[in-house]
Protein backbone atom coordinates (compact mmCIF):
# COMPACT_ATOMS: atom_id res chain seq x y z
CA UNK A 1 0.00 0.00 0.00
CA UNK A 2 1.33 3.41 -0.96
CA UNK A 3 -0.32 5.78 1.53
CA UNK A 4 1.43 8.43 3.64
CA UNK A 5 0.02 10.88 6.17
CA UNK A 6 0.89 14.46 7.09
CA UNK A 7 -0.92 15.65 10.22
CA UNK A 8 -0.95 18.58 12.65
CA UNK A 9 -2.89 19.90 15.63
CA UNK A 10 -4.90 23.11 15.37
CA UNK A 11 -7.49 25.15 17.22
CA UNK A 12 -9.86 24.69 14.30
CA UNK A 13 -9.66 22.98 10.91
CA UNK A 14 -12.05 22.19 8.10
CA UNK A 15 -11.69 20.34 4.80
CA UNK A 16 -13.56 21.98 1.91
CA UNK A 17 -13.19 21.38 -1.83
CA UNK A 18 -9.88 19.53 -1.51
CA UNK A 19 -8.26 22.12 0.79
CA UNK A 20 -7.67 22.48 4.53
CA UNK A 21 -8.75 25.73 6.20
CA UNK A 22 -6.90 26.10 9.52
CA UNK A 23 -6.89 28.45 12.52
CA UNK A 24 -4.16 28.23 15.13
CA UNK A 25 -2.36 25.29 13.54
CA UNK A 26 0.92 23.59 14.29
CA UNK A 27 1.02 23.38 18.08
CA UNK A 28 1.98 20.37 20.19
CA UNK A 29 1.65 21.55 23.81
CA UNK A 30 -1.29 22.32 26.08
CA UNK A 31 -0.61 24.28 29.27
CA UNK A 32 -3.09 23.88 32.10
CA UNK A 33 -3.39 25.30 35.63
CA UNK A 34 -5.02 22.25 37.19
CA UNK A 35 -5.75 18.62 36.48
CA UNK A 36 -7.93 17.19 35.24
CA UNK A 37 -8.25 19.89 32.58
CA UNK A 38 -10.66 20.35 29.71
CA UNK A 39 -9.31 21.48 26.34
CA UNK A 40 -12.24 23.22 24.66
CA UNK A 41 -11.29 22.15 21.14
CA UNK A 42 -8.60 20.13 19.42
CA UNK A 43 -8.67 19.81 15.66
CA UNK A 44 -6.49 17.51 13.62
CA UNK A 45 -5.71 18.42 10.06
CA UNK A 46 -4.76 15.36 8.05
CA UNK A 47 -3.47 15.11 4.50
CA UNK A 48 -3.56 11.56 3.18
CA UNK A 49 -1.16 11.12 0.24
CA UNK A 50 -2.41 8.22 -1.85
CA UNK A 51 -0.30 6.50 -4.49
CA UNK A 52 -1.68 5.78 -7.96
CA UNK A 53 -2.34 2.10 -7.26
CA UNK A 54 -4.36 2.95 -4.12
CA UNK A 55 -6.69 5.49 -5.73
CA UNK A 56 -10.23 4.47 -6.67
CA UNK A 57 -10.17 2.16 -3.63
CA UNK A 58 -12.04 2.55 -0.36
CA UNK A 59 -9.82 3.35 2.63
CA UNK A 60 -10.56 3.51 6.34
CA UNK A 61 -8.95 6.21 8.47
CA UNK A 62 -9.16 5.95 12.29
CA UNK A 63 -7.58 7.96 15.05
CA UNK A 64 -7.30 7.77 18.79
CA UNK A 65 -5.41 9.51 21.58
CA UNK A 66 -3.21 7.62 24.01
CA UNK A 67 -1.01 8.48 26.97
CA UNK A 68 2.73 7.89 26.90
CA UNK A 69 1.97 4.60 28.69
CA UNK A 70 -0.32 3.53 25.85
CA UNK A 71 -3.61 4.00 27.75
CA UNK A 72 -6.54 5.04 25.56
CA UNK A 73 -7.91 8.54 26.29
CA UNK A 74 -11.69 8.96 25.85
CA UNK A 75 -12.51 11.45 23.09
CA UNK A 76 -16.10 11.95 24.24
CA UNK A 77 -18.13 10.97 27.25
CA UNK A 78 -21.45 12.50 26.28
CA UNK A 79 -22.73 12.65 22.73
CA UNK A 80 -26.07 12.23 20.99
CA UNK A 81 -26.92 8.55 20.77
CA UNK A 82 -24.23 7.54 23.27
CA UNK A 83 -25.38 5.29 26.10
CA UNK A 84 -24.95 6.89 29.56
CA UNK A 85 -21.61 5.84 31.07
CA UNK A 86 -20.02 4.86 27.75
CA UNK A 87 -17.21 6.67 25.94
CA UNK A 88 -15.95 7.19 22.40
CA UNK A 89 -12.35 5.99 22.13
CA UNK A 90 -11.69 6.60 18.44
CA UNK A 91 -12.95 8.53 15.44
CA UNK A 92 -12.80 7.78 11.76
CA UNK A 93 -14.48 7.36 8.44
CA UNK A 94 -14.17 5.71 5.04
CA UNK A 95 -13.16 7.55 1.89
CA UNK A 96 -12.27 6.94 -1.74
CA UNK A 97 -9.70 9.11 -3.51
CA UNK A 98 -11.04 8.95 -7.03
CA UNK A 99 -8.78 9.51 -10.01
CA UNK A 100 -9.91 12.67 -11.77
CA UNK A 101 -9.61 12.67 -15.58
CA UNK A 102 -6.68 15.13 -15.52
CA UNK A 103 -4.56 12.91 -13.23
CA UNK A 104 -1.60 11.51 -15.13
CA UNK A 105 -0.85 7.78 -14.82
CA UNK A 106 1.46 7.23 -11.85
CA UNK A 107 0.54 10.49 -10.05
CA UNK A 108 -0.47 10.39 -6.41
CA UNK A 109 -3.36 12.27 -4.87
CA UNK A 110 -3.81 14.20 -1.65
CA UNK A 111 -7.04 13.76 0.31
CA UNK A 112 -7.62 16.33 3.12
CA UNK A 113 -9.55 15.28 6.23
CA UNK A 114 -10.19 16.96 9.57
CA UNK A 115 -11.27 15.66 12.95
CA UNK A 116 -12.48 17.85 15.82
CA UNK A 117 -12.73 16.87 19.47
CA UNK A 118 -14.63 19.21 21.78
CA UNK A 119 -14.20 19.30 25.56
CA UNK A 120 -11.28 16.85 25.66
CA UNK A 121 -10.62 15.82 29.27
CA UNK A 122 -6.90 15.58 30.05
CA UNK A 123 -6.38 13.71 33.30
CA UNK A 124 -2.58 13.82 33.52
CA UNK A 125 0.40 15.99 32.66
CA UNK A 126 2.95 14.44 30.33
CA UNK A 127 3.16 13.00 26.84
CA UNK A 128 0.28 11.93 24.65
CA UNK A 129 0.13 10.70 21.05
CA UNK A 130 -2.57 11.04 18.44
CA UNK A 131 -2.38 7.80 16.48
CA UNK A 132 -3.63 7.84 12.88
CA UNK A 133 -4.26 4.49 11.18
CA UNK A 134 -5.04 3.93 7.52
CA UNK A 135 -6.58 0.54 6.75
CA UNK A 136 -5.49 -0.69 10.23
CA UNK A 137 -1.84 0.30 9.70
CA UNK A 138 -0.35 3.04 11.90
CA UNK A 139 0.50 5.82 9.45
CA UNK A 140 1.33 8.64 11.88
CA UNK A 141 1.96 9.31 15.56
CA UNK A 142 1.45 12.96 16.38
CA UNK A 143 2.88 13.97 19.78
CA UNK A 144 1.09 16.27 22.22
CA UNK A 145 2.34 17.30 25.65
CA UNK A 146 0.27 18.51 28.60
CA UNK A 147 2.18 20.81 30.96
CA UNK A 148 0.93 21.88 34.41
CA UNK A 149 1.85 25.51 35.15
CA UNK A 150 1.87 27.36 38.46
CA UNK A 151 -0.34 30.38 39.10
C-alpha positions as CSV (number, residue, x, y, z in Angstrom):
1,X,0.0,0.0,0.0
2,X,1.3,3.4,-1.0
3,X,-0.3,5.8,1.5
4,X,1.4,8.4,3.6
5,X,0.0,10.9,6.2
6,X,0.9,14.5,7.1
7,X,-0.9,15.7,10.2
8,X,-0.9,18.6,12.6
9,X,-2.9,19.9,15.6
10,X,-4.9,23.1,15.4
11,X,-7.5,25.1,17.2
12,X,-9.9,24.7,14.3
13,X,-9.7,23.0,10.9
14,X,-12.0,22.2,8.1
15,X,-11.7,20.3,4.8
16,X,-13.6,22.0,1.9
17,X,-13.2,21.4,-1.8
18,X,-9.9,19.5,-1.5
19,X,-8.3,22.1,0.8
20,X,-7.7,22.5,4.5
21,X,-8.7,25.7,6.2
22,X,-6.9,26.1,9.5
23,X,-6.9,28.5,12.5
24,X,-4.2,28.2,15.1
25,X,-2.4,25.3,13.5
26,X,0.9,23.6,14.3
27,X,1.0,23.4,18.1
28,X,2.0,20.4,20.2
29,X,1.7,21.6,23.8
30,X,-1.3,22.3,26.1
31,X,-0.6,24.3,29.3
32,X,-3.1,23.9,32.1
33,X,-3.4,25.3,35.6
34,X,-5.0,22.3,37.2
35,X,-5.7,18.6,36.5
36,X,-7.9,17.2,35.2
37,X,-8.3,19.9,32.6
38,X,-10.7,20.4,29.7
39,X,-9.3,21.5,26.3
40,X,-12.2,23.2,24.7
41,X,-11.3,22.1,21.1
42,X,-8.6,20.1,19.4
43,X,-8.7,19.8,15.7
44,X,-6.5,17.5,13.6
45,X,-5.7,18.4,10.1
46,X,-4.8,15.4,8.1
47,X,-3.5,15.1,4.5
48,X,-3.6,11.6,3.2
49,X,-1.2,11.1,0.2
50,X,-2.4,8.2,-1.8
51,X,-0.3,6.5,-4.5
52,X,-1.7,5.8,-8.0
53,X,-2.3,2.1,-7.3
54,X,-4.4,2.9,-4.1
55,X,-6.7,5.5,-5.7
56,X,-10.2,4.5,-6.7
57,X,-10.2,2.2,-3.6
58,X,-12.0,2.5,-0.4
59,X,-9.8,3.3,2.6
60,X,-10.6,3.5,6.3
61,X,-8.9,6.2,8.5
62,X,-9.2,5.9,12.3
63,X,-7.6,8.0,15.1
64,X,-7.3,7.8,18.8
65,X,-5.4,9.5,21.6
66,X,-3.2,7.6,24.0
67,X,-1.0,8.5,27.0
68,X,2.7,7.9,26.9
69,X,2.0,4.6,28.7
70,X,-0.3,3.5,25.9
71,X,-3.6,4.0,27.7
72,X,-6.5,5.0,25.6
73,X,-7.9,8.5,26.3
74,X,-11.7,9.0,25.9
75,X,-12.5,11.5,23.1
76,X,-16.1,12.0,24.2
77,X,-18.1,11.0,27.2
78,X,-21.4,12.5,26.3
79,X,-22.7,12.6,22.7
80,X,-26.1,12.2,21.0
81,X,-26.9,8.6,20.8
82,X,-24.2,7.5,23.3
83,X,-25.4,5.3,26.1
84,X,-24.9,6.9,29.6
85,X,-21.6,5.8,31.1
86,X,-20.0,4.9,27.8
87,X,-17.2,6.7,25.9
88,X,-15.9,7.2,22.4
89,X,-12.4,6.0,22.1
90,X,-11.7,6.6,18.4
91,X,-12.9,8.5,15.4
92,X,-12.8,7.8,11.8
93,X,-14.5,7.4,8.4
94,X,-14.2,5.7,5.0
95,X,-13.2,7.5,1.9
96,X,-12.3,6.9,-1.7
97,X,-9.7,9.1,-3.5
98,X,-11.0,9.0,-7.0
99,X,-8.8,9.5,-10.0
100,X,-9.9,12.7,-11.8
101,X,-9.6,12.7,-15.6
102,X,-6.7,15.1,-15.5
103,X,-4.6,12.9,-13.2
104,X,-1.6,11.5,-15.1
105,X,-0.9,7.8,-14.8
106,X,1.5,7.2,-11.8
107,X,0.5,10.5,-10.0
108,X,-0.5,10.4,-6.4
109,X,-3.4,12.3,-4.9
110,X,-3.8,14.2,-1.7
111,X,-7.0,13.8,0.3
112,X,-7.6,16.3,3.1
113,X,-9.5,15.3,6.2
114,X,-10.2,17.0,9.6
115,X,-11.3,15.7,12.9
116,X,-12.5,17.9,15.8
117,X,-12.7,16.9,19.5
118,X,-14.6,19.2,21.8
119,X,-14.2,19.3,25.6
120,X,-11.3,16.8,25.7
121,X,-10.6,15.8,29.3
122,X,-6.9,15.6,30.1
123,X,-6.4,13.7,33.3
124,X,-2.6,13.8,33.5
125,X,0.4,16.0,32.7
126,X,3.0,14.4,30.3
127,X,3.2,13.0,26.8
128,X,0.3,11.9,24.7
129,X,0.1,10.7,21.1
130,X,-2.6,11.0,18.4
131,X,-2.4,7.8,16.5
132,X,-3.6,7.8,12.9
133,X,-4.3,4.5,11.2
134,X,-5.0,3.9,7.5
135,X,-6.6,0.5,6.8
136,X,-5.5,-0.7,10.2
137,X,-1.8,0.3,9.7
138,X,-0.4,3.0,11.9
139,X,0.5,5.8,9.5
140,X,1.3,8.6,11.9
141,X,2.0,9.3,15.6
142,X,1.4,13.0,16.4
143,X,2.9,14.0,19.8
144,X,1.1,16.3,22.2
145,X,2.3,17.3,25.6
146,X,0.3,18.5,28.6
147,X,2.2,20.8,31.0
148,X,0.9,21.9,34.4
149,X,1.8,25.5,35.2
150,X,1.9,27.4,38.5
151,X,-0.3,30.4,39.1
